[in-house]
Amino acid sequence: MFERPYQKGDKVVYRKTKHSVCPGPRAQDILPAQFGDEYKYAVDKYWIVDQASDSKLLLRTRTGKTHEIDKNDPCLRHASWWERWVYKHRFPGEQPASTDAPQTSLQ
């Protein structure tokens, strides 16, 4: 099966696993903990590719945070056309001209 390579500017979805006593409205696959104290669930995060190297991706969130993720991470995938359209407000916008955050590069 052909896998599309990730490039700078691609919109991606990362399914993040979380634990909490009260899952939010976007929680999916909710499972109770063994003793019922909290829940384990997944939330889709809508990020954009800032940099791509041979094995790693630097992804940027809507709030400007960055995450370095392996290209082969099973939780990572390209956003579908309808996700890019319906959830366009959840993806980060264009990078601001000047930022106070230090620039991170992939090695």
Backbone as numpy.savetxt, mean C-alpha at the origin, in Angstrom:
# Nx Ny Nz CAx CAy CAz Cx Cy Cz
2.45 -17.27 -16.57 1.61 -16.09 -16.57 2.49 -14.85 -16.57
2.18 -13.91 -17.43 2.96 -12.68 -17.56 2.64 -11.74 -16.40
3.69 -11.24 -15.76 3.50 -10.30 -14.67 4.02 -8.93 -15.10
3.18 -7.93 -15.00 3.53 -6.58 -15.41 4.54 -5.99 -14.43
5.64 -5.40 -14.92 6.63 -4.82 -14.02 6.11 -3.53 -13.38
6.63 -3.23 -12.21 6.26 -2.00 -11.52 7.15 -0.87 -12.01
6.55 0.29 -12.25 7.29 1.46 -12.70 6.91 2.65 -11.83
7.76 3.66 -11.82 7.49 4.87 -11.06 6.15 5.46 -11.50
5.31 5.81 -10.51 4.01 6.40 -10.80 2.87 5.40 -10.85
3.18 4.09 -10.83 2.12 3.07 -10.84 1.33 3.15 -9.53
0.03 2.96 -9.65 -0.82 2.91 -8.46 -0.95 1.45 -8.06
-0.70 1.19 -6.78 -0.70 -0.18 -6.28 -1.60 -0.29 -5.05
-2.00 -1.53 -4.76 -2.80 -1.83 -3.57 -1.98 -2.80 -2.73
-1.83 -2.46 -1.45 -1.12 -3.32 -0.52 -2.10 -3.76 0.56
-2.30 -5.06 0.71 -3.22 -5.58 1.73 -2.44 -5.78 3.02
-2.70 -4.90 3.99 -1.98 -4.89 5.24 -2.79 -5.60 6.32
-2.12 -6.49 7.06 -2.76 -7.20 8.17 -2.63 -6.36 9.43
-3.73 -6.25 10.17 -3.74 -5.46 11.40 -4.40 -6.24 12.52
-4.17 -5.78 13.76 -4.78 -6.34 14.97 -5.36 -5.20 15.78
-6.57 -5.37 16.28 -7.21 -4.31 17.05 -8.41 -4.88 17.80
-8.88 -4.14 18.82 -10.08 -4.55 19.54 -11.34 -4.10 18.80
-11.17 -3.16 17.87 -12.33 -2.64 17.13 -11.93 -2.38 15.68
-12.17 -3.33 14.76 -11.82 -3.12 13.35 -12.59 -1.94 12.76
-11.95 -1.23 11.85 -12.58 -0.09 11.20 -13.55 -0.51 10.10
-14.19 0.47 9.46 -15.19 0.17 8.44 -14.61 -0.46 7.17
-13.31 -0.27 6.89 -12.72 -0.85 5.68 -12.08 -2.21 5.94
-12.24 -2.76 7.15 -11.64 -4.05 7.50 -12.29 -5.18 6.69
-11.45 -6.12 6.27 -11.90 -7.29 5.52 -11.32 -8.54 6.18
-11.92 -9.68 5.92 -11.42 -10.96 6.44 -11.21 -10.90 7.95
-12.22 -10.48 8.69 -12.12 -10.29 10.13 -12.20 -11.64 10.84
-11.22 -11.91 11.71 -11.17 -13.14 12.49 -10.93 -12.79 13.96
-11.66 -13.41 14.88 -11.41 -13.14 16.30 -10.12 -13.81 16.76
-9.47 -13.20 17.76 -8.28 -13.81 18.35 -8.69 -15.06 19.12
-7.72 -15.88 19.48 -8.00 -17.16 20.12 -8.82 -17.00 21.41
-8.50 -16.00 22.22 -9.21 -15.80 23.48 -10.21 -14.66 23.42
-10.47 -14.12 22.23 -11.51 -13.13 22.04 -11.18 -11.73 22.50
-9.92 -11.41 22.75 -9.56 -10.07 23.21 -9.50 -9.06 22.07
-9.13 -9.48 20.90 -9.01 -8.57 19.76 -9.30 -9.32 18.47
-9.20 -8.61 17.36 -9.48 -9.17 16.05 -8.27 -9.02 15.15
-8.14 -9.95 14.22 -7.13 -9.87 13.16 -7.90 -9.62 11.87
-7.44 -8.67 11.07 -8.16 -8.33 9.85 -7.19 -7.72 8.83
-7.67 -7.52 7.63 -6.86 -6.94 6.56 -7.51 -5.65 6.08
-6.66 -4.69 5.69 -7.12 -3.42 5.14 -6.33 -3.15 3.87
-7.01 -2.75 2.80 -6.33 -2.40 1.56 -5.79 -0.98 1.66
-4.50 -0.83 1.37 -3.84 0.48 1.37 -3.56 0.85 -0.08
-3.88 2.08 -0.44 -3.75 2.55 -1.82 -2.54 3.47 -1.91
-1.45 2.97 -2.50 -0.18 3.67 -2.54 0.27 3.86 -3.98
1.35 4.62 -4.15 1.91 4.87 -5.48 3.41 4.54 -5.44
3.93 4.03 -6.54 5.35 3.68 -6.63 6.17 4.96 -6.83
7.09 5.21 -5.89 7.99 6.36 -5.99 9.28 5.97 -6.72
9.82 4.80 -6.38 11.04 4.31 -7.01 10.95 2.80 -7.14
11.58 2.28 -8.17 11.61 0.84 -8.39 13.04 0.41 -8.70
13.52 -0.60 -7.97 14.83 -1.18 -8.26 14.60 -2.62 -8.71
15.67 -3.41 -8.79 15.55 -4.78 -9.25 14.67 -5.64 -8.35
14.77 -5.45 -7.03 14.03 -6.32 -6.12 13.11 -5.58 -5.15
13.26 -4.28 -5.00 12.49 -3.51 -4.02 11.72 -2.38 -4.68
10.65 -1.96 -3.99 9.87 -0.80 -4.41 9.79 0.18 -3.24
9.89 1.46 -3.53 9.66 2.49 -2.53 8.28 3.05 -2.82
7.34 2.80 -1.89 5.96 3.19 -2.08 5.63 4.39 -1.20
4.81 5.30 -1.72 4.43 6.51 -0.99 2.94 6.47 -0.68
2.61 6.84 0.57 1.22 6.88 1.01 0.62 8.26 0.71
-0.66 8.38 0.95 -1.36 9.64 0.73 -0.84 10.73 1.67
-0.38 10.34 2.87 0.10 11.30 3.85 1.59 11.61 3.69
2.25 10.98 2.70 3.65 11.27 2.43 4.64 10.29 3.05
4.17 9.32 3.81 5.06 8.31 4.37 5.54 7.40 3.25
6.70 6.76 3.47 7.23 5.84 2.47 7.43 4.47 3.10
7.28 3.44 2.28 7.48 2.05 2.71 8.31 1.36 1.64
9.34 0.61 2.08 10.15 -0.17 1.16 9.62 -1.61 1.19
9.11 -2.08 0.06 8.46 -3.38 -0.04 9.15 -4.20 -1.13
9.26 -5.49 -0.90 9.81 -6.40 -1.90 8.83 -6.51 -3.07
9.35 -6.52 -4.30 8.49 -6.61 -5.49 7.65 -7.88 -5.50
8.13 -8.95 -4.89 7.43 -10.23 -4.91 6.54 -10.44 -3.70
6.29 -9.41 -2.92 5.42 -9.53 -1.75 4.02 -9.95 -2.20
3.47 -11.04 -1.66 2.14 -11.49 -2.09 1.01 -10.53 -1.72
1.26 -9.60 -0.82 0.23 -8.62 -0.42 0.17 -7.43 -1.38
1.09 -7.34 -2.32 1.19 -6.21 -3.24 0.67 -6.58 -4.62
-0.10 -5.67 -5.22 -0.58 -5.88 -6.59 -0.86 -4.53 -7.24
-0.93 -4.53 -8.57 -1.31 -3.33 -9.29 -2.79 -3.03 -9.02
-3.15 -1.77 -8.97 -4.55 -1.39 -8.82 -5.26 -1.63 -10.15
-6.47 -2.15 -10.06 -7.26 -2.36 -11.27 -7.78 -1.01 -11.77
-8.28 -0.98 -12.99 -8.75 0.29 -13.56 -9.92 0.85 -12.75
-10.79 -0.05 -12.26 -11.94 0.48 -11.50 -11.51 0.96 -10.12
-10.48 0.37 -9.51 -9.96 0.87 -8.23 -9.32 2.25 -8.41
-8.60 2.42 -9.53 -8.00 3.73 -9.80 -9.07 4.80 -9.99
-10.23 4.40 -10.50 -11.31 5.36 -10.74 -12.16 5.58 -9.48
-12.63 4.49 -8.86 -13.52 4.60 -7.69 -12.78 5.14 -6.47
-11.56 4.68 -6.25 -10.80 5.07 -5.05 -9.72 6.10 -5.35
-9.91 6.93 -6.37 -8.87 7.89 -6.75 -8.51 8.85 -5.61
-9.44 9.11 -4.71 -9.16 10.00 -3.59 -8.29 9.33 -2.52
-8.17 8.02 -2.55 -7.35 7.30 -1.56 -5.89 7.17 -1.99
-5.60 7.38 -3.27 -4.23 7.32 -3.76 -3.55 8.65 -3.51
-2.22 8.63 -3.33 -1.50 9.89 -3.16 -1.57 10.74 -4.42
-1.53 12.05 -4.24 -1.49 12.96 -5.38 -0.06 13.11 -5.87
0.15 14.11 -6.67 1.50 14.39 -7.17 2.41 14.79 -6.02
3.68 14.45 -6.14 4.68 14.79 -5.13 4.82 16.31 -5.06
4.72 16.92 -3.86 4.89 18.36 -3.75 6.30 18.79 -4.16
6.43 20.04 -4.62 7.72 20.53 -5.11 8.76 20.55 -4.01
8.40 21.00 -2.81 9.36 21.01 -1.71 8.76 20.29 -0.52
9.56 19.38 0.06 9.09 18.64 1.22 10.13 18.76 2.33
9.66 18.66 3.56 10.56 18.70 4.70 11.11 17.33 5.02
10.45 16.27 4.51 10.88 14.91 4.79 12.13 14.58 3.97
13.07 13.85 4.56 14.27 13.47 3.81 13.93 12.50 2.69
14.64 12.61 1.60 14.44 11.74 0.45 15.12 10.41 0.72
14.45 9.32 0.46 14.98 7.98 0.62 15.21 7.38 -0.75
16.31 6.69 -0.92 16.56 6.05 -2.21 16.78 4.57 -2.00
16.48 3.81 -3.02 16.69 2.37 -2.97 18.10 2.06 -3.40
18.69 1.10 -2.76 20.05 0.68 -3.12 20.01 -0.52 -3.99
